Amino acid sequence: MARELFAGVMSGTSLDGIDAVVADFAPASGTACETLGAAHVGFPTMLRDELLALQTPGANELARAGSAANMLAELYADAIRRALASAKLDKKQVIAVGVHGQTLRHRPERGFTLQLNNPARVAERAEIAVVADFRSRDVAAGGQGAPLVPGFHAALFRNRNRHRVIVNIGGIANITDLPPTGAVSGFDTGPGNALLDLWCARNRGDPFDAGGVWAATGKVNDALLTALLAEPFFTAKPPKSTHRDKFNLSWLEERLVAAGWKGEADDVQATLVALTARTIADAIRTQAPDSLDVLACGGGARNTTLMKALTRELAPRHVGTTADEGVPVEHVEALAFAWLARETIAGRPGNLASVTGAAGPRVLGAIYPR
């Protein structure tokens, strides 16, 4: 059987950089896909700060966004080249690369979602066909445009003997419910790392709390946790999705002020860990009460304090990571967009209407030829 080589590139809401993979979707092993090479390219501090600033309205933002898109495109192309080198492959062997872009606004209730990208520049620099703008068609069809990864999760991780849930903990967390048979479902549960990272940067000057070490020094404040959990998004019924448009420092600060918070910063960090774990667990208890296994991926899967909290919340379910299934936690989303590019090139729908709420299955993305 001929190989089907696709690449995928993802830079998520955590703003920790770019992950790129090259995968074979027709490997001789007979598995759903095999990762052949991977690379990570960190964001320069200047670009990370600009992308964070562009999350909210500001002066001259159109020109600034255009410049940032060009910088992103150069980094995306660099990540693709590095992943190819890791796989010892030539660019001509790859059919296409899925490039998600960097989400700046996500407002499906207003009919739009915006991922900063310059896919034409990526195609020019990497000399590979690029598939981009995956979310817009689903939104145009009345869907949330997110999450889009459940179809890939089903292809890769579904088990006909055990009820599984995949939890992606990026800046925003989302779940994919994979019952042994029947429809796949999923939705965004709320903040993953976004508030944790922002609070850590505000109080420690670090872009994230590595391993959750700082959070482990604090104590969960039950009154504050209750105030945070009062956010209506958490109890809204799916389909639903969210972004930093909602869960940002302003959202957190408003609730700290309303609660009359006078405590320590590390207690807030510990409470934010509890918020992420509780909202994920509540979603699983409601959506997938019969689930036996929970597999985490994304940057949050490397936060030991968060994973311990999630394990406590979800007991007696088995909580592990996608690495237990041979897929590194940092590769899952990039692989998903490689898979989505494959579906687009083949003319197959990439969304699951049962997840996004779209009017039906749609072929996603726009193609920029090699």
N, C-alpha and C positions, 0 to 999 in steps of 0.2 A: 504494500500500500504506500502511495506517495505521501510524503510528509506535508503537513499544513502548518507553515510557520507564520506566526503573527507576533507582533510586539505590542506591549501595552505600557502606557505612562500614566502615572497618577501623582498629583500633588494635592493633598487634602486640606481640610479646614484646620488641621493642627499647625499648618505652616512650618513643618519641620523639614521640608525639602521634597525631592522628587525621587520616586521609585520607578524603575523601568525593568521590564522582563522581556525575554524572548521565549516563546513556548511553541511546542509542537502539539497540535490538536488531533493528530492521527498517529500517535507513537506506536512503535512495534509492540510495546508492552500491552496495548489494548486498553490502557487507562484513558480517562477523559482528556487529560493533557499532561504534558511533561515539561517542566521548566528546564530550559537549556542554558540560560544565562541571565544574570541580573546585575543591576547597578543602582547605587544611591548617590544622588548629587544634592548636597546641602544648599540651602538658600544663603546667599550673602546677606549679612545683617541689614544692609541698606534696602535690599529688595524685600526681605521679610517685613521690615518696618513699613515699607510703602504699601505692600499688599494688605497689611493689617489696617493701615490708615484708610485705604480705599474701601474698606468694608462699610464706612460711613460717609455721607456726603461731605465734600470739601472743595476748596478752591481749585480751579483749573483741573478738575478731576478727569475730564475727557482726554486731555493731552497727557496727563500723568498715567492714566490707564493704558494709553497707546504705547508709551515708552516702556511701561512695566510688561506689557504683552510681548513686546519685542525681546526684552531680557529673558522672559520666561521661555520663549520659543528657542532662543539660543541654548538655554540650559536643558530644555527638553531634547533637543537634537544631540547635545553632548551626552545626556543620559542614555539615549538610544544607541549611540556609537559605543559607549562603554559596555552596555549590555550585549551588543553584538560581539565585541572583543572578548567578553567573558565566555560567550557561547562558541567562540571561534567560528563565526559565521560571517559571510559576506552579505551586505545589504541587499543584493540582488536576490538572495534566497528567501527574503521575507516578503510576504504578499502585501501586508499593510500593517500600520501601527495605529492603535486606538489611543488618542490623546484627549483626556477629559477636560483639561484646562483647570483654572483656579476659580472657584466659585466666589463671586463678590456679592451677588444678590440672589435670593431665592424666594420669589413671591408668586407661587402658583395660583394663589387665590386672586391675584391680579393678572394672571395669564402670562407671566414671564419668569424666566430664570436666566442668569447671566454668568457664564464661565469665561474668565479672561483667558485669551489664547490668541495666537496668530498661526493657525494651522498651515496657511500657505507658506509661511516662513519656515516652519518645521519641515514641511515636505521638500522645500528647496535646499535646506541645510543637510537634512538626513538622507535625501535622495531615496525616499521611500514613500509610497502612497500613505496618506494620513486620513483617518476617519475621526471627525470631531463633532462637537455640538450634539451630543447624544440626547440631552434632556428635553430640548425644545419641542420635538414632535410629540412626545408624550403629553407635555403641558398643553399643546395645541389641541390635543384630543381630549382635553378635560381632565388629564391626570395630574398627579403631583410632580411628575418628572423625577421622582426619587422614592425609595431607593431603587436603583437599576441593577444592583448586583444579585438579587435573589435568583434570577434565572441561572446565572453561573454557579451560585451556591448549590442549586439543585442538581446541576450537571456533575458537579465535582464531589459533593459531600453527602448526597442523599443515601440513606441506608434502608434497605427494604425490611430490615428486621428490628430497627430501633428508631424511635422518634427523636429527632435531633433539632436543635436550634443553633443557628450560627449568629454570633454577636460580633458586629464590627464596631470597635471602639476607636473612632477617629476623633476629630473635634466634636462631631455629633455622633451619637450612637444609634445603631439600627439593628433590628433583628430580622432573621429569616426563619420562618417556621417550616420545617421539613418533616412532615409526618411520613410514615412508611408508604402510604398511598394517599391519593387525593390531592387537592389543590395546595399549592405553595402560597404562603402569605408572608407579609412582612411590612415593616414601617419604621420610621424614625421614632426613637423613644425619648429623645431629649439630649441634653449635653453629655458628651463623652469626656474628652480632654479639654474642651474649649475654655470652660470657666476655671478649671484647675490650672491651665497654662497661664491664663490672664492674671489670676490672683497671685500666682508664683512670680510672674514677671513684675507685677506691681510692688510686691513686698520683699522679694529676694533678689530681683535683678536677673534672674535666670529664666530662659525661655520656657522651661518646663521643670517639673519636680521629678527628677530621675528616680525611677523605681518607687516613687511615692514616699521617699525617705522623710521629707519634711512633713507630709501629711501624717505620718506615723507618730510624730512627736506631739500632735494635737489630740484633742478629745472632741468627739461628736457632740454638738449642742442640739438637744432634741427640740427645743423651742424654735431655733433657727431652721432646723431641717423641716419642721412642720410648716413654717412660713414659706420656705422654698417650694415645698411639695404642693402648696396651694395653687400654683400656676395651672390654669385651665388646660394647657396643652397636654399635660400628663394624663388627664382622664378623658380627653377627646377620643372619639372612636376613629379607627383607621378607615380609609387611607389618610395618612398624614405624614408630613415631612417638615423639616425646620432647618435653620441655619443660624449663623451669627447675627442675622437680622434681628432675631429674638434673644438668643442666649449670649449676652455680651456683658461687659463690665457695668454698663448702665442698668441692665436688668438686675444684676446682683446688688449693686450699690443702693438701688431703690428699696430693695427688700431688707438690706442691712439697716438703712435709716428707719424704715417702717417698724422694724423689730427693736429699734433703740439699741443696736449692738454696741457694746463697750468692751467686748472680750478681746482675746489674742488672735493674731492673724493665723497662727498655725491651727487654731480651733476651727476657723472658717475653712481652711484647706481640708481638714479632716471631715468636716460636715459636707463639703462639696464632693469628696470621695463617696460619702454615704448617699448623697443625692444621686450620683451617677449609678451606683450599685442598686439602690432601691428602685429607681425608675426603670432600669433594665429588667430587674427581677419582677416588678409588678407587671410589666408588659408580658413577660414570659408566663407568669402565673395566670394571667387573664387569657392570653392568646393561645398558649400551648401548655395547658395544665397537665397533660399526660406525657410531656416530654421527659426523656431519660438522660439525654446528654446535651451539654451546652459547650460549644467550641467557640472560643474567642479569637479574634484577629484584630489587626490594627495596632497602633502605638500603645493603646491602653492595655493591651494584653501583656506588655512589658512592665506595667506598673504593679509591683508586687502587692502593695497595700490595697489597691483597687481590686485586684484579683482575689485576695483573701476576703475582702468585704463581699464580693459577688458570690464567692463560694459559700459563705455563711448564709447569705440571703436565699440562695437557691437550693440549699440542702433539702432532701437527700440526693438531688440530681448530681450526676458526675459533671464537674466543670473542668475543662481542659482548654487547649488551644488547637488551632488548625495545624500547628507543628506536629501534634500527635498523629495527624493523618499525612505527614510528609510535606506539608505546605507551610513554609515560614510565614509568620504572622504579618510581616511587612510586605509580602508579595501578593497577598490575596486580591487586593483591589486593582493593582496593575494587571494581574492575570485576568480579572473580570473585564477590564476594558480591552484587552487583547481579544478575549472571547466575543465581546460585543462588536468589535471591528470585524471579526470573522462572520458574525451573523449579518452585519450590514452588507459586506461584500457579497455574501451568498443570497441577499435579498430576503432574509428571514427576519421576523420580528425579534426585537431584543428585550422589549418590556414584558412584564406580566401585568395584565390589567387587573388581576385579583389583588395585586400589591399596590399599584399606583392609582387605581380608580379611573384609568383612561377608558374611553369608549370601546376600546378593543385593542388587539395586538397591532403594533406598528413597527415598520422598519425604521430604525433610529439612525440619526447622524447624517453628516454631509461628507462627501468623499473629495479629497484633494489628490489628484493623480500624482504618481511618481514624477 
